[in-house]
């Protein structure tokens, strides 16, 4: 199902070597996007899921940690989000097939807690403030349908301090202290840019609880070590909270 999208049908021919047939007729959908919309692939049954966000950012820490959680929890893709706020390029896979930038939502009900895991290809430009607010609002509206009341955002924190440290910001002093007691460092007197920060702040305004976990990184390139530290700490926090 596509929400808020205009749909046109066209046909094209693609050569295909299968059972002697060289031509296959494929019906394709061309979308004109003038506002964010969701493409729902399925409707998973979840009980009080935790939203975990890991989008591209410093050191790709959040995105890599989210991918680790997807594999660990055997989560399955159930929705995609497209938006005109995303950059003007396409993502090309190993098979040569391309798609516009998008956010992806994965669901897991294999253990406790259940998860909705948000990751994606890109974020809007930092200077497009309205885009960040609108996308975060759309995401929170979407997860409300699944009665999600707790969120965790993941990201990287540029620092020269020792690698492996995980910093925390939270929606309440109680959550911040509880997470610190599990081994995190309080992240104070700073800013958290993009969805990693704004999603948490917007969720607080809606009465949701949550934390942000930031992995210390000194590299703008993919920092897998920092991402793994965040992933390990995330699983420890959630196992203890929802046991």
C-alpha positions in Angstrom: 0.0 0.0 0.0 1.3 3.5 -0.9 0.3 6.5 1.1 0.2 10.0 -0.2 1.6 9.1 -3.7 0.3 9.7 -7.2 0.6 6.5 -9.2 0.9 6.1 -13.0 1.1 2.8 -14.9 3.6 2.3 -17.7 5.0 -0.8 -19.4 8.5 -1.6 -20.4 10.3 -4.6 -21.9 13.3 -6.2 -20.3 15.3 -9.0 -21.9 15.5 -12.1 -19.7 17.1 -15.5 -20.4 14.6 -17.8 -18.7 13.1 -21.0 -20.2 13.9 -19.8 -23.7 12.1 -16.6 -23.3 14.0 -13.4 -24.1 11.4 -10.9 -23.4 9.4 -10.3 -20.3 6.6 -7.7 -19.9 6.7 -6.0 -16.6 4.2 -3.6 -15.1 5.9 -0.8 -13.2 4.7 2.0 -11.0 6.1 5.5 -11.5 5.6 7.7 -8.5 5.6 11.5 -8.4 6.6 12.5 -4.9 5.7 15.8 -3.5 5.5 14.9 0.2 6.8 12.0 2.4 4.9 8.7 2.0 5.1 5.2 3.2 5.0 2.0 1.2 3.7 -0.8 3.5 4.8 -4.3 2.5 3.2 -6.1 5.4 1.5 -5.5 8.8 3.4 -7.3 11.5 1.8 -8.2 14.8 3.9 -6.5 17.5 3.4 -6.1 21.2 4.6 -2.8 22.7 7.6 -2.6 20.3 10.7 -0.6 20.9 11.7 1.8 18.1 15.4 1.6 17.4 16.7 4.2 14.9 20.1 4.0 13.2 20.5 6.3 10.2 23.7 7.5 8.3 25.8 9.9 10.4 29.2 10.3 12.0 31.2 7.1 11.3 28.0 5.4 10.1 27.9 4.2 13.7 24.1 4.3 14.1 23.4 2.6 10.7 25.9 -0.2 11.3 24.6 -0.8 14.8 21.0 -0.9 13.4 22.1 -3.5 10.8 23.6 -5.6 13.5 20.4 -5.5 15.4 18.4 -6.5 12.3 20.6 -9.5 11.8 20.7 -10.4 15.5 16.9 -10.2 15.9 16.1 -11.7 12.5 14.0 -8.6 11.7 12.1 -8.4 8.4 11.5 -5.4 6.2 7.8 -4.3 6.4 7.7 -0.7 5.3 9.6 1.9 3.3 9.5 5.7 3.5 10.2 7.9 0.5 10.5 11.7 0.6 11.3 14.7 -1.7 13.6 15.9 1.2 16.1 13.1 0.4 19.2 13.8 -1.8 18.9 13.9 -5.6 20.6 10.6 -6.5 19.7 6.9 -6.6 21.2 3.9 -4.7 22.6 1.2 -7.0 22.9 -2.3 -5.7 25.5 -5.0 -6.5 23.1 -6.3 -9.1 22.9 -3.0 -10.9 19.4 -2.2 -9.8 18.7 1.3 -8.5 16.2 2.9 -6.1 15.7 6.4 -4.7 16.9 7.1 -1.2 14.5 5.8 1.4 14.1 4.9 5.1 13.4 1.2 5.8 11.4 -0.2 8.7 12.1 -3.7 10.0 10.0 -5.7 12.5 11.1 -8.4 14.9 8.9 -10.4 17.2 11.3 -13.3 17.8 12.1 -12.3 21.5 11.5 -9.6 24.1 11.2 -6.8 23.5 9.6 -6.7 20.0 11.4 -4.2 17.7 10.7 -1.7 15.0 14.2 -0.9 13.5 14.6 2.2 11.4 17.5 2.6 9.0 18.0 4.1 5.6 20.2 5.4 2.8 20.5 9.1 3.7 19.1 12.0 5.7 18.0 15.4 4.4 20.7 18.1 4.3 21.4 19.6 7.8 20.3 23.0 6.7 16.9 21.8 5.7 15.4 22.2 9.2 11.8 21.9 8.1 12.5 18.5 6.4 14.0 17.0 9.6 11.0 18.1 11.7 8.5 16.8 9.2 10.1 13.4 8.7 10.4 12.9 12.5 6.8 13.7 12.9 5.8 11.3 10.2 7.9 8.5 11.7 6.3 9.1 15.2 2.8 9.1 13.6 3.7 5.8 11.9 5.0 4.0 15.0 2.0 5.2 17.0 -0.1 2.7 15.0 2.0 -0.1 16.7 1.6 1.4 20.2 5.3 2.0 20.5 6.1 3.9 23.8 9.9 3.6 24.0 12.5 4.6 21.5 16.3 4.3 21.2 18.3 6.4 18.7 21.8 5.5 17.7 24.7 7.5 16.4 28.3 8.5 16.5 30.0 11.2 18.5 33.2 12.7 17.1 35.7 12.8 19.9 39.4 12.2 20.6 38.6 10.2 23.7 39.2 6.5 23.9 37.3 4.4 21.4 34.7 2.0 22.8 33.0 4.5 25.1 29.2 4.9 24.7 27.5 8.2 25.6 23.8 8.6 26.6 21.2 11.4 26.4 17.7 10.6 27.6 14.2 12.0 27.9 14.4 12.0 31.7 17.0 12.3 34.5 15.9 8.8 35.7 16.6 7.2 32.4 19.9 9.0 32.0 21.1 7.8 35.4 19.9 4.2 34.9 21.8 4.0 31.6 24.9 5.6 33.1 24.9 3.0 35.9 25.0 0.3 33.2 28.3 1.8 31.8 27.4 4.7 29.6 28.9 8.3 30.0 26.4 11.1 30.3 26.5 13.3 27.2 26.1 16.8 28.6 26.2 20.4 27.2 26.1 19.5 23.6 23.9 19.0 20.5 22.7 15.9 18.7 22.0 16.7 15.1 19.7 15.0 12.6 17.1 12.3 13.3 19.2 10.8 16.1 18.6 13.9 18.2 15.4 15.4 16.9 13.5 12.1 16.9 14.2 11.7 20.6 13.2 15.3 21.4 10.0 15.1 19.4 9.1 11.8 21.0 9.6 13.4 24.5 7.1 16.1 23.5 4.6 13.4 22.7 5.0 11.7 26.1 7.3 8.9 24.9 10.3 7.7 26.8 13.7 7.0 25.2 17.4 7.3 25.1 20.1 8.2 22.6 23.3 6.1 22.5 26.3 7.6 20.9 29.5 5.7 20.1 32.8 7.6 20.4 34.4 7.8 17.0 37.3 9.8 15.5 36.7 8.8 11.9 34.2 10.1 9.4 34.5 6.8 7.6 32.6 3.7 8.7 33.7 2.9 12.2 32.6 -0.7 12.8 34.4 -0.9 16.2 32.4 2.0 17.6 29.2 0.6 16.1 29.8 -2.8 17.7 30.3 -1.1 21.1 27.0 0.7 20.7 25.2 -2.6 19.6 26.5 -4.5 22.6 25.5 -1.8 25.0 22.1 -1.5 23.4 21.3 -5.2 23.8 22.5 -5.1 27.4 20.3 -2.2 28.2 17.2 -3.6 26.6 17.6 -7.1 28.0 17.7 -5.7 31.5 14.8 -3.3 31.0 12.5 -5.7 29.4 13.4 -9.0 31.0 
